Every structure is written in structure tokens, then in C-alpha cells.
Amino acid sequence: MVRVVLSSSMAELTGGMREVELAVGNYRELTLALCEQWPQMAGLIERSAVAIDGQIYQDAFAEALASGSEVFFMPRIEGG
């Protein structure tokens, strides 16, 4: 199982649930599982950065996830 910690804006869509555990093998499966359960989350996922086991990614589409991985969604940092 992969532990997923949702951002505050994502938690608003889940009725306040900040953490979920999912049986997925990669980041793509994780996002599909979240969007299947909460379809309105797709836009927030696209606008989020993600930390997988402590490594921050702006785009983690192809990243593999191991059982016990921790995934944190957060707002992207914008530069100018």
C-alpha cells in the first residue's frame, strides 16, 4: 500500500480526509485511482507538485511506487 497525503484543497474534495492508502504500482495508477474516487481532483493534481519518498517532482508521471512509499501533494512553486 502507498500512503498518500493530500493538500488542503484536495482534502476539501474528500470531505476533509487528508490521507488515503492505495494499492498502486506507479504514479499514473495513483492519480487514476484518486480521480476515479474523486473526479473533480484531476485539475488539482495537474497543478500540484508531488514528493515521493522525500524527492520533490514537478511531473512524476512515470515514477514507480513501492509498497510503503509515501506520496505528498503540494502546490507548485512558481518562479518569475
C-alpha positions as a printed NumPy array, in Angstrom:
array([[  0.   ,   0.   ,   0.   ],
       [  1.083,   3.556,  -0.758],
       [  0.339,   6.301,   1.785],
       [ -0.944,   9.463,   0.095],
       [ -1.107,  12.801,   1.918],
       [ -3.415,  15.281,   0.206],
       [ -3.078,  19.059,   0.071],
       [ -5.644,  21.218,   1.879],
       [ -7.513,  21.993,  -1.351],
       [ -7.671,  18.285,  -2.209],
       [ -8.926,  17.451,   1.278],
       [-11.866,  19.805,   0.69 ],
       [-12.981,  17.442,  -2.086],
       [-12.685,  14.332,   0.086],
       [-14.827,  15.624,   2.914],
       [-11.776,  16.541,   4.997],
       [ -9.854,  13.294,   4.593],
       [ -6.142,  14.256,   4.446],
       [ -4.637,  10.767,   3.993],
       [ -5.53 ,   7.704,   1.949],
       [ -3.821,   4.378,   1.329],
       [ -3.926,   2.889,  -2.15 ],
       [ -2.636,  -0.342,  -3.702],
       [ -0.896,   1.086,  -6.79 ],
       [  2.406,   0.432,  -8.536],
       [  3.202,   3.8  , -10.085],
       [  2.25 ,   7.458, -10.034],
       [ -0.071,   7.152, -13.025],
       [ -2.091,   4.409, -11.307],
       [ -2.233,   6.544,  -8.175],
       [ -3.647,   9.565,  -9.997],
       [ -6.168,   7.4  , -11.861],
       [ -7.326,   5.852,  -8.568],
       [ -7.738,   9.28 ,  -6.95 ],
       [ -9.645,  10.657,  -9.946],
       [-11.864,   7.58 , -10.086],
       [-12.908,   8.17 ,  -6.491],
       [-12.974,  11.996,  -6.716],
       [-13.257,  13.064, -10.404],
       [-13.023,  16.78 ,  -9.583],
       [ -9.495,  16.192,  -8.218],
       [ -7.972,  15.9  , -11.73 ],
       [ -7.395,  19.637, -12.111],
       [ -5.784,  19.927,  -8.694],
       [ -3.439,  17.028,  -9.433],
       [ -2.327,  18.709, -12.665],
       [ -1.499,  21.907, -10.767],
       [  0.353,  20.144,  -7.938],
       [  3.92 ,  19.169,  -7.266],
       [  4.435,  15.829,  -5.605],
       [  7.002,  14.43 ,  -3.186],
       [  7.608,  10.687,  -3.417],
       [  9.625,   9.284,  -0.535],
       [ 11.116,  12.732,   0.094],
       [ 12.037,  13.581,  -3.53 ],
       [ 10.046,  16.511,  -4.997],
       [  8.826,  16.26 ,  -8.595],
       [  7.071,  18.822, -10.766],
       [  5.994,  15.953, -13.035],
       [  6.158,  12.416, -11.658],
       [  4.101,  10.696, -14.372],
       [  6.495,   7.755, -14.909],
       [  7.675,   7.273, -11.316],
       [  7.332,   3.789,  -9.82 ],
       [  5.939,   3.407,  -6.314],
       [  6.923,   0.656,  -3.912],
       [  4.764,  -0.749,  -1.155],
       [  5.291,   1.56 ,   1.798],
       [  6.037,   4.631,  -0.345],
       [  4.787,   7.99 ,   0.875],
       [  3.359,  10.48 ,  -1.598],
       [  2.657,  14.097,  -0.645],
       [  0.764,  16.517,  -2.903],
       [  1.557,  20.237,  -2.565],
       [  1.058,  23.444,  -4.544],
       [  3.691,  24.012,  -7.239],
       [  6.275,  26.701,  -6.618],
       [  6.093,  29.367,  -9.297],
       [  9.054,  31.484, -10.268],
       [  9.336,  34.628, -12.253]])
